[in-house]
Amino acid sequence: MLAEALFIEELGYDSVWIYDHPIIFGAADCWITLALLAATTKRIRLIASVSGICYRNPVLLARMAADVDRASHGRLVLGLGIGDDPGEFEKLGIPFPGTRERQAMLEETIQIVQGLWRGETLTFQGTHFQVQQATGYPLPVQHPRVPLLIGGGGERVTLRQVAQYADMSNFGPHIWTGSAFSLEDAERKYAVLNAYCETFARPYDTILRSYYVPALVIARTQAELAAKLLLYPLSESTIRGSVVGTPEEVRVHFQRLVNLSIQYFVLCVSHGDTETLEIFAREIMLTIQHPEKR
């Protein structure tokens, strides 16, 4: 993980995302990994993608996030989500509340974390969490707080929470990331987010709009693509929404997404597929044109 993070940092990527699934994928803990990267990388942003609000007490989460932000000299983005895998909850031995309840828990978590980062003693009496005379010191480096990402694209609650609390939104073509399977889905969700921003009298462009790509595979020719897919096969959960093609095909696809006002992309690339990372960084990333800059 460290070697790959240093590799993409050298290529000029903006961030490294660490998912928070302590059981089902057999990976290292999200926050321990972020702390390791905070101490060993220099420029790249560090993002929890996304930290499950049921896995840690909000006060503990605020403490861990502040420490990683300090260790990285202000490079953390705190990604939060409600959790999506009942099997993982079962393996962890914790209840798996309904969606509405977890959404309410997310809102309370945000209020507690951001309250602690104001630097004042916090007492909070919520339905799901209670805090008595807690403080957030030492505070994060970033002021007034670490930027907040809320994962998901639910149009009734999640995008309202993004407009009300978050600095960054992330969804994409996967059931776990808001089910934005088509360009029309993404366009509709951004319209909903814009409407919520108007409700809270917030400028729409103050929220960074991010899009998740569950699998990215690039090769020079169709024959090389076929060979690479044998080496790095797509899973059932990533086939729908994956981006597979030659450099020009991939560039056209991402240009269409940017034309929808998407500003940021989260790319999942198979371990060891350095060619895809290099082609995207050197031939695609810098050639995409933002509509406002044409």
Disulfide bonds with the S-S distance in Angstrom:
none
